[in-house]
Amino acid sequence: MRIARWKHRGAEHEGIVHEGRMIAFADDTTTAGLLEAGLDAALAAGERLVGAADGSEPALGDVRLLAPLDPPTIRDFVAFEEHVEGVSVSVDGVGGVPDSWYRYPTFYFTNPHSVLGPDEAVTPPATEALDFELEVAAVIGAPPRGGVDLTAAEGARAIFGYTIMNDWSARDVQAREMQVRLGPAKGKDFGTALGPWIVSADEVSDLIDDEGFLALELEARINGERVGYDLLSNMGWPFGELVAYASRNTRVVPGDVLGSGTAGNGGCLGELWGRHGVRTPPPLVEGDEVTLDVERLGTLTGRVGCSRPVPDIPPARSRPRVRTR
């Protein structure tokens, strides 16, 4: 099952994509409601929806796809060792993979208020090092035991489906921010693209091996030219373990999005810059088109728009450090 949201004749809809047709949910059914109900209930609802379709539904080519959901949170992991090897040079100026990377699957929270859909233009900050990131994201459904302190097996069962994710990144802004020993902020929170739809977990289950790794083929192209390709199963941890770690001492809830982190072998320009020692291929500029293809999940294309003027923030002022008024 493929769950999507779209715009058609000025109105927004959500529903499923079936044999090239867009079948809108009936009654009060919503994407959020199906995620909360869980995968089995959603698949049953999808079958009923297909059975009630009458052929008058709009074709996929006649609608404008939107981001498939409004996630309450977006956790973005860094689960590909090869990506860390390359990008750490271009961002931090230091090569290699830190020992701490191997112990636990690290992630950061990014901005759910700047989610972009298919073919939507990103509005980056002022940057000379704009980049994309080729990722797959797991979407949480109805997690066992309320989503708290899950085991890896429970984490895997909590996954409703998958979508493609592009974590747009301004590498020069990111490098400056991370000198403060905190995660990236304005270097990344201006745009995270998701889409083209949510593919239910059952559609890729045959590609999961005995350890839980999902072997989907990934490809990234800039203006039609391939710059990267990888297998999702090259992650250091399978998705079930990412979900379990995310749920430690807190919880994951329906609609949460967990990104795999950037694929290796050209899953972003920053990795290639680190390996080459120069910015080749060059940073993205206005008008560039980035296309991410993931086996069985579809294609997510995004365009680079123009930066817009923003109010200036002055540097920190020297303070006297007095302790009383």
Helices and strands as residue ranges (DSSP letters): E 2-8, E 11-18, E 21-24, H 31-37, H 39-52, G 60-62, E 64-66, E 74-77, H 81-92, H 99-103, E 107-110, G 112-114, E 115-116, E 121-122, E 130-131, E 134-140, G 144-147, H 152-157, E 159-167, E 169-170, H 171-178, E 192-200, G 201-203, G 205-207, E 217-222, E 225-231, G 232-234, H 239-246, E 257-259, H 269-276, E 289-294, E 298-304
